[in-house]
Amino acid sequence: MQNVSSIEFHNGSREEVLPGFEPDFPYIASRAELDKYPGRSVPWHWHRTVELFYMESGSIEYHTPGGKIQFPAGSGGMVNSNILHMTKASAQAERNSQILHIFDVSLLAGEPGSRIAQTYMTPITAAPQIEIIPLFPEDPAQNAILKRILDAFRLSVHEFGYEVRLRNALSEIWLMLFEQSRSLLSENRISDKNNDKIKQMMVYIHEHFPEKISVRELAASAFLSERECFRVFRDSLHTTPVEYIKSCRLQAACRMLADGQEPITAVSQACGLGSSSYFGKVFREYAHCTPSEYRAKWQDRDR
Protein backbone atom coordinates (compact mmCIF):
# COMPACT_ATOMS: atom_id res chain seq x y z
CA MET A 1 0.00 0.00 0.00
CA GLN A 2 1.39 3.37 -0.99
CA ASN A 3 0.97 6.53 1.08
CA VAL A 4 -0.16 9.54 -0.95
CA SER A 5 -0.33 13.22 -0.02
CA SER A 6 -0.91 14.90 -3.39
CA ILE A 7 -2.85 14.42 -6.61
CA GLU A 8 -1.70 14.53 -10.21
CA PHE A 9 -3.84 14.88 -13.34
CA HIS A 10 -3.57 13.59 -16.89
CA ASN A 11 -2.39 16.29 -19.28
CA GLY A 12 -5.23 18.57 -20.32
CA SER A 13 -7.69 16.92 -17.96
CA ARG A 14 -8.94 16.71 -14.40
CA GLU A 15 -8.83 12.92 -14.56
CA GLU A 16 -6.60 11.62 -11.81
CA VAL A 17 -3.33 9.84 -12.59
CA LEU A 18 -3.13 6.56 -10.66
CA PRO A 19 0.55 5.60 -10.22
CA GLY A 20 1.12 1.85 -10.28
CA PHE A 21 -2.19 1.08 -11.99
CA GLU A 22 -1.57 -1.69 -14.55
CA PRO A 23 -4.00 -3.13 -17.14
CA ASP A 24 -3.07 -6.75 -16.35
CA PHE A 25 -4.32 -6.27 -12.76
CA PRO A 26 -6.23 -2.95 -12.64
CA TYR A 27 -6.07 -2.32 -8.91
CA ILE A 28 -4.10 -0.25 -6.43
CA ALA A 29 -4.35 0.19 -2.67
CA SER A 30 -3.37 3.51 -1.14
CA ARG A 31 -3.49 5.47 2.09
CA ALA A 32 -4.46 9.12 1.55
CA GLU A 33 -3.10 11.35 4.30
CA LEU A 34 -5.29 14.39 3.82
CA ASP A 35 -3.60 16.32 6.63
CA LYS A 36 -0.46 16.33 4.45
CA TYR A 37 -2.20 17.55 1.28
CA PRO A 38 -1.72 21.23 0.49
CA GLY A 39 -4.81 22.96 1.82
CA ARG A 40 -5.96 19.70 3.46
CA SER A 41 -8.15 19.10 0.44
CA VAL A 42 -8.25 17.25 -2.89
CA PRO A 43 -9.61 19.43 -5.71
CA TRP A 44 -12.45 18.44 -8.05
CA HIS A 45 -11.47 15.44 -10.17
CA TRP A 46 -12.72 12.14 -11.51
CA HIS A 47 -11.41 8.71 -12.46
CA ARG A 48 -12.84 5.84 -14.47
CA THR A 49 -12.10 3.45 -11.66
CA VAL A 50 -14.30 2.71 -8.67
CA GLU A 51 -13.09 3.91 -5.25
CA LEU A 52 -13.81 1.97 -2.06
CA PHE A 53 -12.64 3.78 1.06
CA TYR A 54 -12.48 3.46 4.83
CA MET A 55 -11.72 6.32 7.24
CA GLU A 56 -8.93 5.34 9.63
CA SER A 57 -8.77 8.67 11.45
CA GLY A 58 -10.13 12.19 11.27
CA SER A 59 -13.23 13.26 9.39
CA ILE A 60 -13.64 14.08 5.73
CA GLU A 61 -16.20 15.80 3.52
CA TYR A 62 -16.98 14.36 0.09
CA HIS A 63 -18.51 16.85 -2.35
CA THR A 64 -20.23 15.68 -5.56
CA PRO A 65 -22.69 17.39 -7.92
CA GLY A 66 -25.42 15.82 -5.75
CA GLY A 67 -24.26 17.44 -2.52
CA LYS A 68 -22.00 16.88 0.48
CA ILE A 69 -21.56 13.90 2.82
CA GLN A 70 -19.52 13.83 6.02
CA PHE A 71 -17.49 10.70 6.81
CA PRO A 72 -16.06 10.39 10.34
CA ALA A 73 -13.49 7.79 11.41
CA GLY A 74 -14.91 4.28 11.14
CA SER A 75 -17.18 5.09 8.19
CA GLY A 76 -16.54 4.63 4.48
CA GLY A 77 -18.18 4.17 1.14
CA MET A 78 -17.93 3.69 -2.60
CA VAL A 79 -17.38 6.47 -5.15
CA ASN A 80 -18.77 5.45 -8.52
CA SER A 81 -16.94 5.45 -11.84
CA ASN A 82 -16.45 8.82 -13.58
CA ILE A 83 -18.11 10.79 -10.76
CA LEU A 84 -16.85 14.32 -10.19
CA HIS A 85 -15.85 14.69 -6.56
CA MET A 86 -13.64 16.67 -4.22
CA THR A 87 -12.69 16.02 -0.61
CA LYS A 88 -11.51 18.13 2.28
CA ALA A 89 -10.65 17.57 5.90
CA SER A 90 -13.37 18.65 8.31
CA ALA A 91 -10.85 20.10 10.78
CA GLN A 92 -7.60 22.00 10.37
CA ALA A 93 -5.65 20.34 13.16
CA GLU A 94 -6.16 16.58 13.24
CA ARG A 95 -4.55 13.53 11.69
CA ASN A 96 -6.62 12.51 8.70
CA SER A 97 -6.03 9.10 7.14
CA GLN A 98 -8.15 7.27 4.58
CA ILE A 99 -7.40 3.87 3.01
CA LEU A 100 -8.64 3.12 -0.50
CA HIS A 101 -9.20 0.22 -2.87
CA ILE A 102 -9.15 1.68 -6.39
CA PHE A 103 -10.00 -0.70 -9.21
CA ASP A 104 -11.52 -1.05 -12.65
CA VAL A 105 -14.70 -3.14 -12.60
CA SER A 106 -13.18 -5.35 -15.33
CA LEU A 107 -11.12 -6.88 -12.51
CA LEU A 108 -14.34 -8.46 -11.24
CA ALA A 109 -16.42 -8.69 -14.43
CA GLY A 110 -13.89 -9.92 -16.96
CA GLU A 111 -14.60 -9.09 -20.60
CA PRO A 112 -16.81 -6.06 -21.39
CA GLY A 113 -20.35 -7.23 -22.04
CA SER A 114 -19.96 -10.38 -19.96
CA ARG A 115 -22.97 -11.69 -18.03
CA ILE A 116 -21.40 -10.53 -14.76
CA ALA A 117 -20.77 -7.06 -16.19
CA GLN A 118 -24.31 -6.69 -17.52
CA THR A 119 -26.04 -8.12 -14.44
CA TYR A 120 -24.02 -6.73 -11.55
CA MET A 121 -21.56 -4.03 -12.66
CA THR A 122 -23.17 -1.83 -15.30
CA PRO A 123 -26.45 -1.30 -13.39
CA ILE A 124 -24.40 0.53 -10.75
CA THR A 125 -21.63 2.19 -12.77
CA ALA A 126 -24.11 3.50 -15.37
CA ALA A 127 -26.66 4.74 -12.80
CA PRO A 128 -26.60 8.58 -12.69
CA GLN A 129 -28.35 8.53 -9.30
CA ILE A 130 -25.46 6.64 -7.69
CA GLU A 131 -22.58 9.04 -7.06
CA ILE A 132 -21.53 7.71 -3.65
CA ILE A 133 -22.81 4.80 -1.60
CA PRO A 134 -22.14 5.90 2.01
CA LEU A 135 -21.50 3.30 4.71
CA PHE A 136 -21.82 3.99 8.44
CA PRO A 137 -21.11 1.55 11.29
CA GLU A 138 -24.41 2.31 13.07
CA ASP A 139 -26.25 0.34 10.38
CA PRO A 140 -25.57 -3.43 10.79
CA ALA A 141 -25.65 -4.20 7.05
CA GLN A 142 -23.38 -1.27 6.23
CA ASN A 143 -21.05 -2.15 9.09
CA ALA A 144 -20.65 -5.65 7.66
CA ILE A 145 -19.47 -4.12 4.38
CA LEU A 146 -17.06 -1.80 6.19
CA LYS A 147 -15.51 -4.80 7.94
CA ARG A 148 -15.08 -6.57 4.59
CA ILE A 149 -13.42 -3.47 3.11
CA LEU A 150 -11.03 -3.30 6.06
CA ASP A 151 -10.29 -7.05 5.95
CA ALA A 152 -9.37 -6.84 2.27
CA PHE A 153 -6.57 -4.40 3.14
CA ARG A 154 -5.09 -7.03 5.44
CA LEU A 155 -4.43 -9.46 2.59
CA SER A 156 -0.70 -9.73 2.03
CA VAL A 157 0.65 -9.10 -1.46
CA HIS A 158 3.32 -11.71 -0.65
CA GLU A 159 0.75 -14.40 0.14
CA PHE A 160 0.27 -17.18 -2.45
CA GLY A 161 -2.87 -16.47 -4.46
CA TYR A 162 -3.06 -12.82 -3.35
CA GLU A 163 -4.61 -11.60 -6.61
CA VAL A 164 -7.32 -14.28 -6.57
CA ARG A 165 -8.06 -13.75 -2.89
CA LEU A 166 -8.30 -9.98 -3.37
CA ARG A 167 -10.58 -10.31 -6.39
CA ASN A 168 -12.83 -12.67 -4.42
CA ALA A 169 -12.94 -10.24 -1.49
CA LEU A 170 -13.84 -7.30 -3.75
CA SER A 171 -16.48 -9.40 -5.52
CA GLU A 172 -18.16 -10.18 -2.18
CA ILE A 173 -18.08 -6.50 -1.25
CA TRP A 174 -19.57 -5.56 -4.62
CA LEU A 175 -22.48 -7.98 -4.14
CA MET A 176 -23.16 -6.46 -0.73
CA LEU A 177 -23.05 -2.95 -2.23
CA PHE A 178 -25.44 -4.10 -4.95
CA GLU A 179 -27.92 -5.14 -2.26
CA GLN A 180 -27.47 -1.78 -0.49
CA SER A 181 -28.13 0.14 -3.70
CA ARG A 182 -31.31 -1.67 -4.83
CA SER A 183 -33.57 1.16 -3.69
CA LEU A 184 -31.45 3.70 -5.58
CA LEU A 185 -31.41 1.54 -8.71
CA SER A 186 -35.20 1.51 -8.74
CA GLU A 187 -35.24 5.29 -9.19
CA ASN A 188 -35.61 6.53 -12.75
CA ARG A 189 -33.22 9.37 -13.39
CA ILE A 190 -32.12 10.76 -16.73
CA SER A 191 -28.39 10.93 -17.34
CA ASP A 192 -26.95 14.29 -16.33
CA LYS A 193 -26.04 16.21 -19.48
CA ASN A 194 -24.08 18.68 -17.35
CA ASN A 195 -21.39 16.09 -16.68
CA ASP A 196 -19.59 16.34 -20.02
CA LYS A 197 -20.03 20.12 -20.20
CA ILE A 198 -18.55 20.80 -16.76
CA LYS A 199 -15.62 18.49 -17.49
CA GLN A 200 -14.92 20.34 -20.75
CA MET A 201 -14.85 23.65 -18.90
CA MET A 202 -12.70 22.25 -16.09
CA VAL A 203 -10.18 21.08 -18.69
CA TYR A 204 -10.19 24.55 -20.27
CA ILE A 205 -9.50 26.18 -16.90
CA HIS A 206 -6.78 23.61 -16.11
CA GLU A 207 -5.03 24.53 -19.37
CA HIS A 208 -5.48 28.32 -19.14
CA PHE A 209 -5.60 29.30 -15.43
CA PRO A 210 -2.33 31.34 -15.60
CA GLU A 211 -4.03 33.53 -18.22
CA LYS A 212 -6.98 35.89 -18.00
CA ILE A 213 -10.16 33.83 -18.50
CA SER A 214 -13.51 35.47 -19.22
CA VAL A 215 -16.80 33.69 -18.58
CA ARG A 216 -17.58 34.18 -22.25
CA GLU A 217 -14.44 32.30 -23.31
CA LEU A 218 -15.08 29.59 -20.75
CA ALA A 219 -18.67 29.09 -21.90
CA ALA A 220 -17.56 28.95 -25.54
CA SER A 221 -15.14 26.11 -24.72
CA ALA A 222 -18.20 23.92 -24.01
CA PHE A 223 -20.47 25.53 -26.65
CA LEU A 224 -22.66 27.15 -24.01
CA SER A 225 -24.08 30.59 -23.41
CA GLU A 226 -22.77 32.54 -20.43
CA ARG A 227 -26.09 31.98 -18.66
CA GLU A 228 -25.84 28.21 -19.19
CA CYS A 229 -22.23 28.30 -18.02
CA PHE A 230 -23.28 29.81 -14.70
CA ARG A 231 -26.09 27.26 -14.35
CA VAL A 232 -23.84 24.25 -15.04
CA PHE A 233 -21.27 25.41 -12.47
CA ARG A 234 -24.00 26.03 -9.90
CA ASP A 235 -25.67 22.64 -10.46
CA SER A 236 -22.47 20.57 -10.76
CA LEU A 237 -19.90 22.22 -8.46
CA HIS A 238 -22.15 24.44 -6.32
CA THR A 239 -20.08 27.52 -7.10
CA THR A 240 -19.63 30.18 -9.78
CA PRO A 241 -17.18 30.02 -12.68
CA VAL A 242 -15.20 32.94 -11.24
CA GLU A 243 -14.91 31.32 -7.79
CA TYR A 244 -13.86 28.01 -9.31
CA ILE A 245 -11.17 29.66 -11.43
CA LYS A 246 -9.86 31.44 -8.32
CA SER A 247 -9.80 28.18 -6.34
CA CYS A 248 -7.83 26.44 -9.12
CA ARG A 249 -5.28 29.26 -9.10
CA LEU A 250 -4.97 29.09 -5.31
CA GLN A 251 -4.54 25.31 -5.40
CA ALA A 252 -1.77 25.74 -7.97
CA ALA A 253 -0.17 28.40 -5.74
CA CYS A 254 -0.28 25.98 -2.79
CA ARG A 255 1.57 23.34 -4.81
CA MET A 256 4.22 25.84 -5.95
CA LEU A 257 4.73 27.18 -2.43
CA ALA A 258 4.94 23.69 -0.93
CA ASP A 259 7.33 22.26 -3.53
CA GLY A 260 9.45 25.15 -4.82
CA GLN A 261 11.55 28.17 -3.95
CA GLU A 262 10.20 30.71 -6.43
CA PRO A 263 9.66 34.23 -5.01
CA ILE A 264 6.13 34.92 -3.80
CA THR A 265 5.60 37.46 -6.58
CA ALA A 266 6.62 34.87 -9.19
CA VAL A 267 4.16 32.35 -7.74
CA SER A 268 1.40 34.94 -7.85
CA GLN A 269 2.08 35.78 -11.49
CA ALA A 270 2.48 32.14 -12.56
CA CYS A 271 -0.90 31.25 -11.09
CA GLY A 272 -2.77 34.16 -12.63
CA LEU A 273 -3.39 35.88 -9.29
CA GLY A 274 -1.92 39.24 -10.19
CA SER A 275 -0.30 41.63 -7.72
CA SER A 276 1.37 40.52 -4.49
CA SER A 277 -1.09 42.50 -2.38
CA TYR A 278 -4.14 40.85 -3.99
CA PHE A 279 -2.45 37.43 -3.82
CA GLY A 280 -1.71 37.90 -0.13
CA LYS A 281 -5.32 38.90 0.58
CA VAL A 282 -7.05 36.03 -1.23
CA PHE A 283 -4.46 33.51 -0.04
CA ARG A 284 -5.07 34.40 3.62
CA GLU A 285 -8.81 33.94 3.07
CA TYR A 286 -8.19 30.53 1.49
CA ALA A 287 -5.39 29.06 3.63
CA HIS A 288 -5.75 31.10 6.86
CA CYS A 289 -2.08 32.14 6.72
CA THR A 290 0.27 34.16 4.53
CA PRO A 291 2.01 32.59 1.51
CA SER A 292 5.35 32.74 3.36
CA GLU A 293 3.90 31.05 6.44
CA TYR A 294 2.31 28.38 4.23
CA ARG A 295 5.63 27.67 2.49
CA ALA A 296 7.47 27.37 5.80
CA LYS A 297 4.83 25.03 7.22
CA TRP A 298 4.63 22.66 4.25
CA GLN A 299 8.32 22.55 3.45
CA ASP A 300 9.04 21.65 7.07
CA ARG A 301 6.33 18.97 7.30
CA ASP A 302 8.61 15.99 6.58
CA ARG A 303 11.64 17.17 8.54
C-alpha positions in Angstrom: 0.0 0.0 0.0 1.4 3.4 -1.0 1.0 6.5 1.1 -0.2 9.5 -0.9 -0.3 13.2 0.0 -0.9 14.9 -3.4 -2.9 14.4 -6.6 -1.7 14.5 -10.2 -3.8 14.9 -13.3 -3.6 13.6 -16.9 -2.4 16.3 -19.3 -5.2 18.6 -20.3 -7.7 16.9 -18.0 -8.9 16.7 -14.4 -8.8 12.9 -14.6 -6.6 11.6 -11.8 -3.3 9.8 -12.6 -3.1 6.6 -10.7 0.5 5.6 -10.2 1.1 1.8 -10.3 -2.2 1.1 -12.0 -1.6 -1.7 -14.6 -4.0 -3.1 -17.1 -3.1 -6.8 -16.4 -4.3 -6.3 -12.8 -6.2 -2.9 -12.6 -6.1 -2.3 -8.9 -4.1 -0.2 -6.4 -4.4 0.2 -2.7 -3.4 3.5 -1.1 -3.5 5.5 2.1 -4.5 9.1 1.5 -3.1 11.3 4.3 -5.3 14.4 3.8 -3.6 16.3 6.6 -0.5 16.3 4.4 -2.2 17.5 1.3 -1.7 21.2 0.5 -4.8 23.0 1.8 -6.0 19.7 3.5 -8.1 19.1 0.4 -8.3 17.2 -2.9 -9.6 19.4 -5.7 -12.4 18.4 -8.0 -11.5 15.4 -10.2 -12.7 12.1 -11.5 -11.4 8.7 -12.5 -12.8 5.8 -14.5 -12.1 3.4 -11.7 -14.3 2.7 -8.7 -13.1 3.9 -5.3 -13.8 2.0 -2.1 -12.6 3.8 1.1 -12.5 3.5 4.8 -11.7 6.3 7.2 -8.9 5.3 9.6 -8.8 8.7 11.5 -10.1 12.2 11.3 -13.2 13.3 9.4 -13.6 14.1 5.7 -16.2 15.8 3.5 -17.0 14.4 0.1 -18.5 16.8 -2.4 -20.2 15.7 -5.6 -22.7 17.4 -7.9 -25.4 15.8 -5.8 -24.3 17.4 -2.5 -22.0 16.9 0.5 -21.6 13.9 2.8 -19.5 13.8 6.0 -17.5 10.7 6.8 -16.1 10.4 10.3 -13.5 7.8 11.4 -14.9 4.3 11.1 -17.2 5.1 8.2 -16.5 4.6 4.5 -18.2 4.2 1.1 -17.9 3.7 -2.6 -17.4 6.5 -5.2 -18.8 5.5 -8.5 -16.9 5.5 -11.8 -16.5 8.8 -13.6 -18.1 10.8 -10.8 -16.9 14.3 -10.2 -15.8 14.7 -6.6 -13.6 16.7 -4.2 -12.7 16.0 -0.6 -11.5 18.1 2.3 -10.6 17.6 5.9 -13.4 18.6 8.3 -10.9 20.1 10.8 -7.6 22.0 10.4 -5.7 20.3 13.2 -6.2 16.6 13.2 -4.6 13.5 11.7 -6.6 12.5 8.7 -6.0 9.1 7.1 -8.1 7.3 4.6 -7.4 3.9 3.0 -8.6 3.1 -0.5 -9.2 0.2 -2.9 -9.2 1.7 -6.4 -10.0 -0.7 -9.2 -11.5 -1.1 -12.6 -14.7 -3.1 -12.6 -13.2 -5.3 -15.3 -11.1 -6.9 -12.5 -14.3 -8.5 -11.2 -16.4 -8.7 -14.4 -13.9 -9.9 -17.0 -14.6 -9.1 -20.6 -16.8 -6.1 -21.4 -20.3 -7.2 -22.0 -20.0 -10.4 -20.0 -23.0 -11.7 -18.0 -21.4 -10.5 -14.8 -20.8 -7.1 -16.2 -24.3 -6.7 -17.5 -26.0 -8.1 -14.4 -24.0 -6.7 -11.5 -21.6 -4.0 -12.7 -23.2 -1.8 -15.3 -26.5 -1.3 -13.4 -24.4 0.5 -10.8 -21.6 2.2 -12.8 -24.1 3.5 -15.4 -26.7 4.7 -12.8 -26.6 8.6 -12.7 -28.4 8.5 -9.3 -25.5 6.6 -7.7 -22.6 9.0 -7.1 -21.5 7.7 -3.7 -22.8 4.8 -1.6 -22.1 5.9 2.0 -21.5 3.3 4.7 -21.8 4.0 8.4 -21.1 1.6 11.3 -24.4 2.3 13.1 -26.2 0.3 10.4 -25.6 -3.4 10.8 -25.6 -4.2 7.1 -23.4 -1.3 6.2 -21.1 -2.1 9.1 -20.7 -5.7 7.7 -19.5 -4.1 4.4 -17.1 -1.8 6.2 -15.5 -4.8 7.9 -15.1 -6.6 4.6 -13.4 -3.5 3.1 -11.0 -3.3 6.1 -10.3 -7.0 6.0 -9.4 -6.8 2.3 -6.6 -4.4 3.1 -5.1 -7.0 5.4 -4.4 -9.5 2.6 -0.7 -9.7 2.0 0.6 -9.1 -1.5 3.3 -11.7 -0.6 0.7 -14.4 0.1 0.3 -17.2 -2.4 -2.9 -16.5 -4.5 -3.1 -12.8 -3.4 -4.6 -11.6 -6.6 -7.3 -14.3 -6.6 -8.1 -13.7 -2.9 -8.3 -10.0 -3.4 -10.6 -10.3 -6.4 -12.8 -12.7 -4.4 -12.9 -10.2 -1.5 -13.8 -7.3 -3.8 -16.5 -9.4 -5.5 -18.2 -10.2 -2.2 -18.1 -6.5 -1.3 -19.6 -5.6 -4.6 -22.5 -8.0 -4.1 -23.2 -6.5 -0.7 -23.0 -3.0 -2.2 -25.4 -4.1 -5.0 -27.9 -5.1 -2.3 -27.5 -1.8 -0.5 -28.1 0.1 -3.7 -31.3 -1.7 -4.8 -33.6 1.2 -3.7 -31.5 3.7 -5.6 -31.4 1.5 -8.7 -35.2 1.5 -8.7 -35.2 5.3 -9.2 -35.6 6.5 -12.8 -33.2 9.4 -13.4 -32.1 10.8 -16.7 -28.4 10.9 -17.3 -27.0 14.3 -16.3 -26.0 16.2 -19.5 -24.1 18.7 -17.4 -21.4 16.1 -16.7 -19.6 16.3 -20.0 -20.0 20.1 -20.2 -18.6 20.8 -16.8 -15.6 18.5 -17.5 -14.9 20.3 -20.8 -14.8 23.6 -18.9 -12.7 22.3 -16.1 -10.2 21.1 -18.7 -10.2 24.6 -20.3 -9.5 26.2 -16.9 -6.8 23.6 -16.1 -5.0 24.5 -19.4 -5.5 28.3 -19.1 -5.6 29.3 -15.4 -2.3 31.3 -15.6 -4.0 33.5 -18.2 -7.0 35.9 -18.0 -10.2 33.8 -18.5 -13.5 35.5 -19.2 -16.8 33.7 -18.6 -17.6 34.2 -22.3 -14.4 32.3 -23.3 -15.1 29.6 -20.8 -18.7 29.1 -21.9 -17.6 28.9 -25.5 -15.1 26.1 -24.7 -18.2 23.9 -24.0 -20.5 25.5 -26.7 -22.7 27.1 -24.0 -24.1 30.6 -23.4 -22.8 32.5 -20.4 -26.1 32.0 -18.7 -25.8 28.2 -19.2 -22.2 28.3 -18.0 -23.3 29.8 -14.7 -26.1 27.3 -14.4 -23.8 24.3 -15.0 -21.3 25.4 -12.5 -24.0 26.0 -9.9 -25.7 22.6 -10.5 -22.5 20.6 -10.8 -19.9 22.2 -8.5 -22.2 24.4 -6.3 -20.1 27.5 -7.1 -19.6 30.2 -9.8 -17.2 30.0 -12.7 -15.2 32.9 -11.2 -14.9 31.3 -7.8 -13.9 28.0 -9.3 -11.2 29.7 -11.4 -9.9 31.4 -8.3 -9.8 28.2 -6.3 -7.8 26.4 -9.1 -5.3 29.3 -9.1 -5.0 29.1 -5.3 -4.5 25.3 -5.4 -1.8 25.7 -8.0 -0.2 28.4 -5.7 -0.3 26.0 -2.8 1.6 23.3 -4.8 4.2 25.8 -6.0 4.7 27.2 -2.4 4.9 23.7 -0.9 7.3 22.3 -3.5 9.4 25.1 -4.8 11.6 28.2 -4.0 10.2 30.7 -6.4 9.7 34.2 -5.0 6.1 34.9 -3.8 5.6 37.5 -6.6 6.6 34.9 -9.2 4.2 32.3 -7.7 1.4 34.9 -7.8 2.1 35.8 -11.5 2.5 32.1 -12.6 -0.9 31.2 -11.1 -2.8 34.2 -12.6 -3.4 35.9 -9.3 -1.9 39.2 -10.2 -0.3 41.6 -7.7 1.4 40.5 -4.5 -1.1 42.5 -2.4 -4.1 40.8 -4.0 -2.5 37.4 -3.8 -1.7 37.9 -0.1 -5.3 38.9 0.6 -7.0 36.0 -1.2 -4.5 33.5 0.0 -5.1 34.4 3.6 -8.8 33.9 3.1 -8.2 30.5 1.5 -5.4 29.1 3.6 -5.8 31.1 6.9 -2.1 32.1 6.7 0.3 34.2 4.5 2.0 32.6 1.5 5.4 32.7 3.4 3.9 31.0 6.4 2.3 28.4 4.2 5.6 27.7 2.5 7.5 27.4 5.8 4.8 25.0 7.2 4.6 22.7 4.3 8.3 22.6 3.5 9.0 21.7 7.1 6.3 19.0 7.3 8.6 16.0 6.6 11.6 17.2 8.5 
